[in-house]
Amino acid sequence: MRIGVIGGGAWGTALAQVAAFGGREVLLWVRGATLAETITRERSNPLYLPGITLAPTIRATTDAADLDAVDALLVVVPAQHLGCVLSGFAIGTRPLVLCAKGIEAGSRRLMAEVAAAIHPRAPIAVLSGPTFAHEVARGLPTAVTLACADAQVRAALSERLAAPHFRPYASTDVIGAEIGGAVKNVLAIACGVVEGAGLGQNARAALIARGFAEMTRFGLARGARAETLAGLSGLGDLVLTCSSTSSRNFSLGVGLGRGESAASLLADRRTVAEGAFTAPVLLQTAAEAGVDMPVCEAVCRLLEGAAVAQVIGALLARPLREEGV
């Protein structure tokens, strides 16, 4: 199976590195001609993944037509641009592996729904889990969820992407894999706020636990399976991104916790903190479904400019309740 990757950011480049394991050829589509030339000739992506020597079998291109020759495509572009980018490619019946984590603003659709509307004949898979791009690119041990409803496609993709350091766990729960990745981005911002405001480790642990309860409530309401949300693409990814400054969403939260404005923090970023865009969409969708998500609501208020002390105080002043509801 010949693999193409759409998106030359850190995660797209890291996945191209995975797909190239064992000397297999991989075609990586990027936007800029200079970046494409650097990746192909110098075996590096200094803009998004500095310090990593890329496999010699990775070739970068800016021409969408070049990807007509591959058998499956990993789509690794920001969630809010996925629909626009996919519209520029002829996919047909080739599998699309969606690697963005978020909910589309406006339509409030998950990434699989966005892709299916544009390319209805393409089998859709979702790759999600606790993954920092620089660790994956270095060959450090990583496990992910690979969800796809088509058993044959799921098996073929799992076998093709598996490597000694990269282990996909197959699932049929596409919705669960997507919701875990989308919600954890918002919760990571909240945990970053705890860090930036100096609220302590007790508060962070409590926030992770109560945030996971929110993720589970929302996921079950949307048809996800509880075991998926408790797996790599849900709880696993949540734990990773709620505890490290390598997480863009966590770093954004740290800045908010220190009193910096969301506008200034988001303007000063080359990479995207998906949770900032997902939070308001998630909150609207949850409200329509009758799902209570107070942590996500708090993140929305902070992104709108509310004071940290005020938001934290409101969370702690909520009526007492039994755990598990």
Number of C-alpha atoms within 10 A of each C-alpha: 13 16 22 28 26 28 21 27 20 21 22 25 31 26 24 30 25 25 27 23 21 10 11 17 21 24 24 29 25 23 16 12 13 10 20 21 17 15 25 20 13 13 18 22 23 15 12 19 20 11 11 17 16 23 23 18 19 23 20 29 22 18 12 15 12 14 23 15 11 17 15 23 21 24 24 24 24 20 24 20 11 19 19 12 14 18 12 10 16 13 21 12 14 18 21 25 26 25 24 27 29 30 30 22 16 8 10 17 15 20 26 20 18 20 23 15 11 15 20 14 13 17 21 25 26 30 26 29 28 21 21 19 18 19 13 20 21 16 16 12 13 17 19 21 25 29 30 26 15 13 13 9 17 24 14 11 22 18 13 18 19 16 18 11 14 18 17 22 16 17 19 19 21 24 23 30 31 30 29 31 29 27 28 31 27 33 31 33 35 31 33 29 27 26 26 22 18 13 14 11 12 9 14 19 15 12 19 22 15 18 25 22 18 22 29 25 21 26 25 16 14 15 13 21 18 15 13 25 29 18 20 25 29 30 24 21 24 29 19 18 26 29 18 17 15 14 20 21 26 30 25 28 35 24 20 28 25 16 18 15 18 17 11 10 15 14 9 8 11 10 12 16 23 22 31 21 20 24 27 22 21 25 22 14 17 20 13 8 12 12 18 16 19 16 23 26 19 23 28 24 17 24 21 13 15 16 16 21 12 12 17 16 11 12 14 9 9 9 6 7 7 5 7 7 8
